Amino acid sequence: MSNNFSSPNVVALAGGVGGAKLAVGLQKVLPPGMLTVIVNTGDDFEHWGLTICPDLDTVMYNLAGVNNPETGWGLQGETFNALEAMGRLGGEDWFRLGDRDLAVHLRRSEWLRQDIPLTQVTDRLRRSLGVSTTILPMSDVPIRTLVHTDEGDLPFQHYFVRRRCEPMVIDVSFVGASNAQPTEEVLQALDAADLIVFCPSNPYLSIDPILSVPGVRRMIRKSHVRRVAVTPIIGGRALKGPAAKMMREMGQMMSPITVADHFDGLLDGFVLDQADAVLHNAFDMPVLVADTVMTDLASKARLAQELLDFVYTLDAPAARSESTSDIALPTFSATSS
């Protein structure tokens, strides 16, 4: 930990399009090599015999500037000939794998079959795309997000893509987390950080899987560096994804206050959208009110710079006592208060 805010080491926790957008902004305003993004892999799955890592690829494609600007995920100018051919053959075509995107999955799966760890595979891929930012999977051990719904348990992609988030969410669990461990690269990144940023990603489906890896939550909790979250909820809704819907179904208030409370003990500051400025005084921590809607590179960079400027105003954290245990994630259900 250098605590050098003239050129800070920033670690961002991210998943999905919202997290990828802020990562792009941070990459734009920080010196090359000063950003590390720890990415959710709970939504990884096997499809067509390949290992698909949607959040890793969304972050990587966005940082490389080759993502589809309309969707935020996938590749710009993509074609889907293989997908259409698979459908004609009676194969599963509900998950839209593009032709050039397919090459990434083929290469990743080839390397994984050679027992090359996912962290190293991801590094090879991001270098091939010219990305200067370090991208780290949250663990090399498979962890799979399982969504418990009123229609039964659904693997994440079946809930999110195949069923379009239609079933009512009761709870979420992370299969394999108890047997996983953070990689040395993740531990080193957190240890060297001057700032830890919780990106505006779904707190339940993108950030919680990262925090479910044994040791990560505790390390962030006792960290001596500033920790700031950017709201994924604006005016009672999420710009993308089912975060607000999940809050409602699990009996939570659809508010950025809920997000801040969810990360209890992990934050020193919070970035609130100007649409919710009236809530400014409802937080028990310093709050920055900003325009958090990121529509182009300029708005991504602006928000990232405002976040960094806000962090400079926060008091340096006092030494935090280590928790007596690696505190487990709270359980949410439709009956939770």
TORRO-225588 format. One record per residue (C-alpha): residue in one letter; residue number from 1; x, y, z. Coordinates in pm, whole numbers, plus 50000, padded with zeros to 5 digits. Each point is the difference from the previous one (the first is absolute). Layout:
<nodes>
+------+------+-------+-------+-------+
: resn : resi :    c1 :    c2 :    c3 :
+------+------+-------+-------+-------+
:    A :  NUM :     X :     Y :     Z :
...
+------+------+-------+-------+-------+
</nodes>
This chain:
<nodes>
+------+------+-------+-------+-------+
: resn : resi :    c1 :    c2 :    c3 :
+------+------+-------+-------+-------+
:    M :    1 : 50000 : 50000 : 50000 :
:    S :    2 : 50165 : 50321 : 49885 :
:    N :    3 : 49736 : 50262 : 50093 :
:    N :    4 : 50133 : 50206 : 49708 :
:    F :    5 : 49706 : 50202 : 49873 :
:    S :    6 : 50200 : 50181 : 49733 :
:    S :    7 : 50001 : 49666 : 49817 :
:    P :    8 : 49774 : 49763 : 50193 :
:    N :    9 : 49974 : 49626 : 49962 :
:    V :   10 : 49627 : 49945 : 49952 :
:    V :   11 : 49824 : 49666 : 50036 :
:    A :   12 : 49647 : 49984 : 49862 :
:    L :   13 : 49752 : 49723 : 50074 :
:    A :   14 : 49779 : 49954 : 49695 :
:    G :   15 : 49758 : 49791 : 49802 :
:    G :   16 : 49760 : 50073 : 49719 :
:    V :   17 : 49964 : 50305 : 49779 :
:    G :   18 : 49981 : 50261 : 50277 :
:    G :   19 : 50322 : 49879 : 50158 :
:    A :   20 : 50171 : 49983 : 49661 :
:    K :   21 : 49902 : 50360 : 49919 :
:    L :   22 : 50154 : 50141 : 50318 :
:    A :   23 : 50309 : 49785 : 49945 :
:    V :   24 : 50038 : 50169 : 49659 :
:    G :   25 : 49975 : 50342 : 50164 :
:    L :   26 : 50259 : 49911 : 50262 :
:    Q :   27 : 50233 : 49863 : 49734 :
:    K :   28 : 49965 : 50328 : 49810 :
:    V :   29 : 50094 : 50230 : 50290 :
:    L :   30 : 50261 : 49785 : 50176 :
:    P :   31 : 50359 : 49949 : 49883 :
:    P :   32 : 50049 : 49673 : 49809 :
:    G :   33 : 50036 : 49700 : 50226 :
:    M :   34 : 49849 : 50166 : 50309 :
:    L :   35 : 49661 : 49828 : 49973 :
:    T :   36 : 49915 : 49641 : 50086 :
:    V :   37 : 49647 : 49869 : 49949 :
:    I :   38 : 49893 : 49698 : 50204 :
:    V :   39 : 49710 : 49846 : 49809 :
:    N :   40 : 49710 : 49780 : 50098 :
:    T :   41 : 50018 : 49647 : 49859 :
:    G :   42 : 49684 : 49871 : 50167 :
:    D :   43 : 49815 : 50028 : 49668 :
:    D :   44 : 50253 : 49780 : 49814 :
:    F :   45 : 49853 : 49683 : 49853 :
:    E :   46 : 50057 : 49717 : 49756 :
:    H :   47 : 49827 : 50037 : 49664 :
:    W :   48 : 50064 : 49815 : 49672 :
:    G :   49 : 50277 : 49823 : 50189 :
:    L :   50 : 50177 : 50331 : 50062 :
:    T :   51 : 50071 : 50205 : 50311 :
:    I :   52 : 49816 : 50330 : 49965 :
:    C :   53 : 50100 : 50292 : 50229 :
:    P :   54 : 49749 : 50277 : 49922 :
:    D :   55 : 50108 : 50259 : 50257 :
:    L :   56 : 50372 : 49953 : 49934 :
:    D :   57 : 49936 : 50046 : 49629 :
:    T :   58 : 49769 : 50300 : 50046 :
:    V :   59 : 50265 : 50176 : 50208 :
:    M :   60 : 50277 : 49900 : 49758 :
:    Y :   61 : 49812 : 50104 : 49686 :
:    N :   62 : 49904 : 50335 : 50154 :
:    L :   63 : 50357 : 50073 : 50113 :
:    A :   64 : 50123 : 49907 : 49652 :
:    G :   65 : 49742 : 50228 : 49839 :
:    V :   66 : 49860 : 49724 : 49782 :
:    N :   67 : 49669 : 49941 : 50179 :
:    N :   68 : 49660 : 50043 : 49839 :
:    P :   69 : 49907 : 50357 : 50103 :
:    E :   70 : 49627 : 49929 : 49979 :
:    T :   71 : 49995 : 49702 : 50236 :
:    G :   72 : 50319 : 50063 : 50199 :
:    W :   73 : 50087 : 49629 : 49965 :
:    G :   74 : 50120 : 49798 : 49705 :
:    L :   75 : 50208 : 50135 : 49712 :
:    Q :   76 : 49931 : 50291 : 49771 :
:    G :   77 : 49899 : 49898 : 49648 :
:    E :   78 : 49951 : 49639 : 50106 :
:    T :   79 : 49845 : 49733 : 49777 :
:    F :   80 : 49812 : 49691 : 50115 :
:    N :   81 : 50042 : 49742 : 49724 :
:    A :   82 : 50113 : 49724 : 50236 :
:    L :   83 : 49709 : 50067 : 50234 :
:    E :   84 : 49750 : 49982 : 49715 :
:    A :   85 : 50156 : 49680 : 49871 :
:    M :   86 : 49987 : 49849 : 50348 :
:    G :   87 : 49630 : 50081 : 50021 :
:    R :   88 : 49935 : 49831 : 49666 :
:    L :   89 : 50175 : 49691 : 50136 :
:    G :   90 : 49769 : 49995 : 50301 :
:    G :   91 : 50264 : 50126 : 50242 :
:    E :   92 : 49946 : 50255 : 50275 :
:    D :   93 : 49993 : 50351 : 49860 :
:    W :   94 : 49855 : 50199 : 50291 :
:    F :   95 : 50340 : 50141 : 50101 :
:    R :   96 : 50123 : 50233 : 49727 :
:    L :   97 : 50356 : 49902 : 49921 :
:    G :   98 : 50140 : 50207 : 49716 :
:    D :   99 : 50247 : 49867 : 49745 :
:    R :  100 : 50303 : 50203 : 50112 :
:    D :  101 : 49899 : 49969 : 50364 :
:    L :  102 : 49999 : 49624 : 49949 :
:    A :  103 : 50372 : 50010 : 49922 :
:    V :  104 : 50068 : 50136 : 50351 :
:    H :  105 : 49802 : 49716 : 50159 :
:    L :  106 : 50175 : 49740 : 49785 :
:    R :  107 : 50343 : 50135 : 50090 :
:    R :  108 : 49915 : 50030 : 50370 :
:    S :  109 : 49863 : 49646 : 50014 :
:    E :  110 : 50305 : 49864 : 49818 :
:    W :  111 : 50234 : 50157 : 50256 :
:    L :  112 : 49788 : 49890 : 50295 :
:    R :  113 : 50012 : 49641 : 49872 :
:    Q :  114 : 50380 : 50036 : 50016 :
:    D :  115 : 49963 : 50076 : 50375 :
:    I :  116 : 50097 : 50365 : 49956 :
:    P :  117 : 49827 : 50194 : 50283 :
:    L :  118 : 49716 : 50235 : 49907 :
:    T :  119 : 50201 : 50296 : 50133 :
:    Q :  120 : 50282 : 49931 : 49754 :
:    V :  121 : 49757 : 49928 : 49717 :
:    T :  122 : 49824 : 50332 : 50064 :
:    D :  123 : 50332 : 50183 : 49998 :
:    R :  124 : 50092 : 49847 : 49665 :
:    L :  125 : 49666 : 50100 : 49852 :
:    R :  126 : 50008 : 50360 : 50122 :
:    R :  127 : 50357 : 50045 : 49873 :
:    S :  128 : 49893 : 49863 : 49662 :
:    L :  129 : 49737 : 50274 : 49986 :
:    G :  130 : 50246 : 50270 : 50105 :
:    V :  131 : 49846 : 50070 : 50341 :
:    S :  132 : 50247 : 50166 : 50239 :
:    T :  133 : 49779 : 49954 : 50306 :
:    T :  134 : 50046 : 49682 : 50203 :
:    I :  135 : 49685 : 49785 : 49999 :
:    L :  136 : 49974 : 49734 : 50270 :
:    P :  137 : 49734 : 49733 : 50043 :
:    M :  138 : 49886 : 49990 : 50363 :
:    S :  139 : 50131 : 49643 : 50031 :
:    D :  140 : 50149 : 49727 : 49785 :
:    V :  141 : 49763 : 49751 : 50166 :
:    P :  142 : 49654 : 49981 : 49838 :
:    I :  143 : 49727 : 50176 : 50200 :
:    R :  144 : 49652 : 49994 : 49853 :
:    T :  145 : 49717 : 50237 : 50089 :
:    L :  146 : 49675 : 49814 : 50063 :
:    V :  147 : 49679 : 50202 : 50003 :
:    H :  148 : 49725 : 49860 : 50222 :
:    T :  149 : 49665 : 50099 : 49848 :
:    D :  150 : 49631 : 49927 : 50036 :
:    E :  151 : 50046 : 49760 : 49707 :
:    G :  152 : 50292 : 49814 : 50158 :
:    D :  153 : 50377 : 50039 : 49994 :
:    L :  154 : 50145 : 50143 : 49679 :
:    P :  155 : 50366 : 50032 : 49896 :
:    F :  156 : 50068 : 50369 : 49953 :
:    Q :  157 : 50004 : 50011 : 49619 :
:    H :  158 : 49677 : 49802 : 49984 :
:    Y :  159 : 49838 : 50256 : 50229 :
:    F :  160 : 50159 : 50307 : 49842 :
:    V :  161 : 50005 : 49917 : 49629 :
:    R :  162 : 49781 : 49699 : 49930 :
:    R :  163 : 49715 : 50110 : 50232 :
:    R :  164 : 50069 : 50374 : 49967 :
:    C :  165 : 49990 : 50047 : 50380 :
:    E :  166 : 49627 : 49919 : 50002 :
:    P :  167 : 49980 : 49760 : 50301 :
:    M :  168 : 49971 : 50157 : 50344 :
:    V :  169 : 50327 : 49991 : 50193 :
:    I :  170 : 49991 : 49854 : 50349 :
:    D :  171 : 50370 : 49974 : 50074 :
:    V :  172 : 50343 : 49964 : 49838 :
:    S :  173 : 50285 : 49764 : 50084 :
:    F :  174 : 50350 : 49944 : 49866 :
:    V :  175 : 50073 : 49634 : 49942 :
:    G :  176 : 50362 : 49909 : 50062 :
:    A :  177 : 50091 : 50320 : 50185 :
:    S :  178 : 50075 : 49823 : 50327 :
:    N :  179 : 50261 : 49785 : 49824 :
:    A :  180 : 50155 : 50286 : 49804 :
:    Q :  181 : 50278 : 50241 : 50083 :
:    P :  182 : 50114 : 50333 : 49864 :
:    T :  183 : 50299 : 49984 : 49770 :
:    E :  184 : 50336 : 50145 : 50097 :
:    E :  185 : 49941 : 50263 : 49735 :
:    V :  186 : 49674 : 50112 : 50165 :
:    L :  187 : 50159 : 50011 : 50345 :
:    Q :  188 : 50300 : 50195 : 49871 :
:    A :  189 : 49777 : 50248 : 49818 :
:    L :  190 : 49791 : 50068 : 50311 :
:    D :  191 : 50314 : 50031 : 50212 :
:    A :  192 : 50158 : 50250 : 49759 :
:    A :  193 : 49684 : 50208 : 49952 :
:    D :  194 : 49970 : 50367 : 50095 :
:    L :  195 : 49629 : 49998 : 49922 :
:    I :  196 : 49736 : 49727 : 49969 :
:    V :  197 : 49700 : 50082 : 49780 :
:    F :  198 : 49671 : 49809 : 50001 :
:    C :  199 : 49879 : 50059 : 49645 :
:    P :  200 : 49631 : 50063 : 49919 :
:    S :  201 : 49939 : 49630 : 49948 :
:    N :  202 : 49715 : 49787 : 50133 :
:    P :  203 : 50089 : 49960 : 50371 :
:    Y :  204 : 49841 : 49654 : 50024 :
:    L :  205 : 50110 : 49846 : 49670 :
:    S :  206 : 50328 : 50178 : 49921 :
:    I :  207 : 50162 : 50123 : 50322 :
:    D :  208 : 49879 : 49741 : 50253 :
:    P :  209 : 50160 : 49711 : 49808 :
:    I :  210 : 50337 : 50177 : 50031 :
:    L :  211 : 49944 : 50055 : 50371 :
:    S :  212 : 49899 : 49634 : 50039 :
:    V :  213 : 50356 : 49886 : 49929 :
:    P :  214 : 50141 : 49915 : 50345 :
:    G :  215 : 50231 : 50273 : 50127 :
:    V :  216 : 49904 : 50276 : 49755 :
:    R :  217 : 49729 : 50166 : 50209 :
:    R :  218 : 50219 : 49990 : 50309 :
:    M :  219 : 50297 : 50147 : 49815 :
:    I :  220 : 49789 : 50289 : 49866 :
:    R :  221 : 49837 : 50052 : 50340 :
:    K :  222 : 50331 : 50043 : 50182 :
:    S :  223 : 50175 : 50184 : 49715 :
:    H :  224 : 50166 : 50331 : 50092 :
:    V :  225 : 49908 : 50162 : 49668 :
:    R :  226 : 49695 : 50195 : 49894 :
:    R :  227 : 49708 : 49797 : 49868 :
:    V :  228 : 49724 : 50158 : 49792 :
:    A :  229 : 49691 : 49864 : 49823 :
:    V :  230 : 49813 : 50146 : 49704 :
:    T :  231 : 49625 : 49948 : 50004 :
:    P :  232 : 49848 : 49758 : 49748 :
:    I :  233 : 49652 : 50129 : 50094 :
:    I :  234 : 49877 : 50331 : 49857 :
:    G :  235 : 49654 : 50134 : 50077 :
:    G :  236 : 49882 : 49665 : 50130 :
:    R :  237 : 50114 : 49798 : 49700 :
:    A :  238 : 50307 : 49839 : 49849 :
:    L :  239 : 50111 : 50128 : 49661 :
:    K :  240 : 50078 : 49643 : 49893 :
:    G :  241 : 49932 : 49662 : 50154 :
:    P :  242 : 49765 : 49875 : 50271 :
:    A :  243 : 50145 : 50165 : 50312 :
:    A :  244 : 49692 : 50209 : 50081 :
:    K :  245 : 49765 : 49710 : 49920 :
:    M :  246 : 50198 : 49772 : 50230 :
:    M :  247 : 49990 : 50256 : 50282 :
:    R :  248 : 49624 : 50019 : 49977 :
:    E :  249 : 49954 : 49624 : 49987 :
:    M :  250 : 50235 : 49944 : 50294 :
:    G :  251 : 49815 : 50252 : 50213 :
:    Q :  252 : 50262 : 50275 : 49975 :
:    M :  253 : 49946 : 50370 : 49940 :
:    M :  254 : 50089 : 50089 : 49638 :
:    S :  255 : 50245 : 50269 : 50100 :
:    P :  256 : 50372 : 50079 : 49997 :
:    I :  257 : 49973 : 49997 : 50379 :
:    T :  258 : 49933 : 49627 : 49977 :
:    V :  259 : 50318 : 49957 : 49796 :
:    A :  260 : 50207 : 50191 : 50256 :
:    D :  261 : 49848 : 49800 : 50285 :
:    H :  262 : 50069 : 49678 : 49811 :
:    F :  263 : 50373 : 50081 : 50003 :
:    D :  264 : 49990 : 50072 : 50372 :
:    G :  265 : 50348 : 50050 : 50144 :
:    L :  266 : 50169 : 49999 : 49659 :
:    L :  267 : 49958 : 50365 : 49893 :
:    D :  268 : 50147 : 50339 : 50089 :
:    G :  269 : 49803 : 50194 : 49739 :
:    F :  270 : 49714 : 49968 : 49754 :
:    V :  271 : 49927 : 50154 : 49658 :
:    L :  272 : 49633 : 50086 : 49961 :
:    D :  273 : 49830 : 50100 : 49678 :
:    Q :  274 : 49867 : 50354 : 49978 :
:    A :  275 : 49650 : 49857 : 49945 :
:    D :  276 : 50015 : 49881 : 50362 :
:    A :  277 : 50168 : 50310 : 50145 :
:    V :  278 : 49717 : 50035 : 50254 :
:    L :  279 : 50139 : 49689 : 50173 :
:    H :  280 : 50339 : 50163 : 50056 :
:    N :  281 : 49963 : 50035 : 50376 :
:    A :  282 : 49860 : 49648 : 50052 :
:    F :  283 : 50345 : 49838 : 49983 :
:    D :  284 : 50232 : 49950 : 50297 :
:    M :  285 : 50306 : 50068 : 49782 :
:    P :  286 : 50121 : 50277 : 49767 :
:    V :  287 : 49801 : 50016 : 49676 :
:    L :  288 : 50080 : 50140 : 49657 :
:    V :  289 : 49700 : 50102 : 49788 :
:    A :  290 : 50085 : 49963 : 49631 :
:    D :  291 : 49859 : 49911 : 49662 :
:    T :  292 : 50068 : 49626 : 50001 :
:    V :  293 : 49840 : 49923 : 49663 :
:    M :  294 : 50285 : 49903 : 49764 :
:    T :  295 : 49909 : 50027 : 49632 :
:    D :  296 : 50336 : 50061 : 49831 :
:    L :  297 : 50372 : 50009 : 50075 :
:    A :  298 : 49984 : 50362 : 50117 :
:    S :  299 : 49730 : 49929 : 50259 :
:    K :  300 : 50182 : 49688 : 50120 :
:    A :  301 : 50322 : 50194 : 50045 :
:    R :  302 : 49820 : 50291 : 50167 :
:    L :  303 : 49838 : 49775 : 50260 :
:    A :  304 : 50329 : 49821 : 50063 :
:    Q :  305 : 50183 : 50330 : 50053 :
:    E :  306 : 49726 : 50133 : 50229 :
:    L :  307 : 50023 : 49678 : 50201 :
:    L :  308 : 50377 : 50040 : 50038 :
:    D :  309 : 49963 : 50367 : 50097 :
:    F :  310 : 49740 : 49898 : 50259 :
:    V :  311 : 50230 : 49735 : 50144 :
:    Y :  312 : 50273 : 50261 : 50052 :
:    T :  313 : 49763 : 50186 : 50236 :
:    L :  314 : 49935 : 49699 : 50223 :
:    D :  315 : 50190 : 49964 : 50323 :
:    A :  316 : 50269 : 49735 : 49990 :
:    P :  317 : 49854 : 49689 : 50162 :
:    A :  318 : 50125 : 49915 : 50346 :
:    A :  319 : 50137 : 49653 : 50053 :
:    R :  320 : 49710 : 49761 : 50000 :
:    S :  321 : 49984 : 49707 : 50235 :
:    E :  322 : 49983 : 49662 : 49833 :
:    S :  323 : 49666 : 49828 : 50023 :
:    T :  324 : 49992 : 49691 : 50216 :
:    S :  325 : 49884 : 49801 : 49700 :
:    D :  326 : 49961 : 50034 : 49629 :
:    I :  327 : 49647 : 50134 : 50030 :
:    A :  328 : 49754 : 49809 : 49784 :
:    L :  329 : 49778 : 50178 : 49752 :
:    P :  330 : 49655 : 50082 : 50133 :
:    T :  331 : 49721 : 49782 : 49872 :
:    F :  332 : 49717 : 50176 : 49823 :
:    S :  333 : 49657 : 49857 : 49938 :
:    A :  334 : 49653 : 50118 : 49925 :
:    T :  335 : 49927 : 50001 : 50373 :
:    S :  336 : 50313 : 50193 : 50102 :
:    S :  337 : 49943 : 50330 : 50170 :
+------+------+-------+-------+-------+
</nodes>
